[in-house]
Amino acid sequence: MTETATATRGLTSAEVAERRADGRVNDFVAPTSRSIGSILRANVLTLFNAIVIGCFGVLLVLGRWQDALFGFAAISNALIGTIQEFRAKSALDKLALLDAPNARVWRDGELSEIRVVNVVLDETLELRAGDQVPADGLVAEASRLQVDESMLTGESEPVDKGPGDRVLSGSVVVAGRGTAVVDRVGADSFANKLASEAKRFSLIASELRGSIDRVLKWITWIIGPMALLVLNSQMVAQGGWAAAIESGRWQEAGVGTMASVIAMIPLGLVLMTSIAFAVGAVKLSGHKVLVQELPAVEVLARVDLICLDKTGTITTGDIRFDEAHPVSEVDGWQAVLAWNGAADDANATTQCLVTAYPVDDALPVAERIPFSSARKWSAVSFGGTPSMSTAGTWVLAAPEMVFDETSDRWGVVERAGELAASGRRTLVLAHTVVALDADDVEHERFRGDLVPVVLLTFREEVRPDAKETLEYFAEQGVAVRIISGDNPETVAAIARDVGLDVPHGVDARTLPTDVDELATVLAEHSVFGRVTPDQKKNIVVALKKAGHTVAMTGDGVNDALAIKEADIGIAMESGSAATKAVSRLVLLDGRFSRLPGVVAEGRQVIANIERVSMLFLTKTAYAVSLALVFGILLLEFPLLPRQFSVTDGLTIGIPAFFLALLPNAQKYVPGFLWRALSFSIPAGLIVAVCLTTLSLYGRNTGIDQSEVRTATTIVLGLIGIAVLAGLSWPFTIKKVLIVIGMIVGLAVVLYVPLSAQFFEFVPLSEPLIVMGSIIAGVGIVLVTILRIVHTIVLRRRAARHAPAPLV
């Protein structure tokens, strides 16, 4: 195809202007996945934040800034949520499938280079090797045009394109050249349709975050009634509403109410969870794993089924020469293979012959017919004397394309079929003394004279770490499904190469469309070929509906929808921009073996946050119980907000920070929230009963309220440290040091004059010391017994409900 031959092609300037005016242009700007305003509203303008900031403001108005320190935790929580969602939005908004900045088009009879966004409908594209197709179109003319659509369809081999064939935006021209007339632009193009669907915003489904949000929602709805109940009791305790307002003691009642409200809210739990996720993400980045959304480290630890795209995940996507299987004794075939591997237009398969058969001497070519994936054969005749070993015509082909039942007396086709069943691609190099003619494109003239010389086998390059990684998942009870756009038997053979017991692959063209029926097939088979992008997504949907937590790995645009739909998507750094944009994890060095480390990190996060959450939820449980009991009994609340801050920090906040970051290899078991609440609620009730008993004792004996508050803080601190110790089991040196450090910290806060004055701690009378010691001792024994019983119950329950292993 020459430029002079195409001089009359293309639109005129007037036709281009008309289409631009009508909006029939490739300038596609998809709506953003989520507005910044909606993210801010979702994380800042919430009922939960309104309550916390309201309490913060009330205490500032009352001049009690010392009791308003909790407000900074609420601000941190809002910032973390906003930043996290904004990062997810930014990743989606960067999604782009078309990386090529320019396109070649014919306009006004001349070849021009324009920006991709300026391509219009009915444009005539000039396509050359190395170009990315900027818009969907129909091929008008082609000269050995081959297009790589693997990123779009999953089919790893280049596809021949002739007049009337469709080319898709986002595919790449790998050989030849041609022209195509654009028939779909902008939002209608294949690439942008995929992008638009993938840009649908969603945060990752985190069990930890979901459970914590559920608890916060429950607390949000009970805070209002509880606050009114406590406020009434505080006003009554100050001599009644009228007296409290007249004397100004209503301020004390307000402070007591704020103390009860803030104590109910596990303010640090969200912050601690985010810190644990962030530290996990930083650690993984050191191992070349990019975490694009923090809870992803948790979700992979919960995965029980992982879907793998073959090309780019299990295999590198490269072809390597496997072996030569001589059939006939014909000299010169090594030199012919060397020439084919070094040819200028050699495809990916023949190029890998170069290593095994390097070129020694250039062979003079007399005539040739280039390879075509439609014909699946090429032919070449070399010049020189008839006595030369390379004389005659050499045909490199798929065996079944040049031999049939009548001509295959050597059994080449049958042998090739056996080799193909092992996952290897096969070609045959055949020879004939018949001279080649350029018009022999049907090879009928020399076909009967062909003699098979050697069978050649090729393999896709399997990632060296794929087998051991899959073995790890098998040991951990994680099932595997391989879904690919390639031939199902080829995929099955590669699956066997990496250790999977797969008798055969399933052709996805036979899969049912009904989700439930599809789930049944997926439960029975593990390898699927000829899978379209939509089918990949539907497979993930069916698996999720069947109750699985699904991970999806891949690198092509054809994987993007499934990766977005999965519970967690994992992309290779070598993958497309779209796939990486919608994934939650990116393996920066493309090493599949990184995944076990991610699983281990996720398990540490889950196990440690579960332990930490029990600390925070125990406080919520006893705070709600105290508010209810003291509101009903019309008792003055036993602690100031700042005194709650002391016990919060020493029994929950500071130790939780360290506990959340310690090594923990405990395997994930579903039911995080049930386990956390089944300990926290009874532990909170024990604490509430102890503190109520102490307060009633102080009131009945006429002890000053400041002494009762001091004693209550001590008892709460000691029982809280006992809870901390119980949840730290089994002990390590670090955990023992944490517990001892909190005991020392409590003593320092109580007895250092400056802190004692700030927190309004006063010396205790002997009767209160004795009673406080008895109550604290009883509380410590009870929470210790509770922890032991809770552990035993969880072990038995886990054994009873252990799921059957997946295939």
Secondary structure, 3 states (H helix, E strand, C coil): CCCHHHCCCCECHHHHHHHHHHCCECCCCCCCCCCHHHHHHHHCCCHHHHHHHHHHHHHHHCCCHHHCCCHHHHHHHHHHHHHHHHHHHHHHHCCCCCCCCEEEEEECCEEEEEEHHHCECCCEEEEECCCECCCEEEEEEEEEEEEECHHHHCCCCCEECCCCCEECCCCEEEEEEEEEEEEECHHHCHHHHHHHHHCCCCCCCCHHHHHHHHHHHHHHHHHHHHHHHHHHHHHHHCCCHHHHHHHCCHHHHHHHHHHHHHHHCCHHHHHHHHHHHHHHHHHHHCCCEEECCCCHHHHHHHCCEEEECCECCCEEEEEEEEEEEECCCCCCHHHHHHHHHHCCCCCHHHHCHHHHCCCCCCCCEEEEEEEECCCCEEEEEECCCCCCCCCCEEEEECHHHHCCCCCCCCCHHHHHHHHHHCCCEEEEEEEECCCCCCCCCCCHHHHCCCEEEEEEEEEEEECCCHHHHHHHHHHCCCEEEEECCCCHHHHHHHHHHCCCCCCCCEEHHHCCCCHHHHHHHHHHCCEEECCCHHHHHHHHHHHHHCCCCEEEEECCHHHHHHHHHCCEEEEECCCCHHHHHHCCEEECCCCHHHHHHHHHHHHHHHHHHHHHHHHHHHHHHHHHHHHHHHHHHCCCCCCCHHHHHHHHHHHHHHHHHHHCCCCCCCCCCCCHHHHHHHHHHHHHHHHHHHHHHHHHHHHHCCCCHHHHHHHHHHHHHHHHHHHHHHHHCCCCHHHHHHHHHHHHHHHHHHHCHHHHHHCCCCCCCHHHHHHHHHHHHHHHHHHHHHHHHHHHHHHHHHHHCCCCCCC
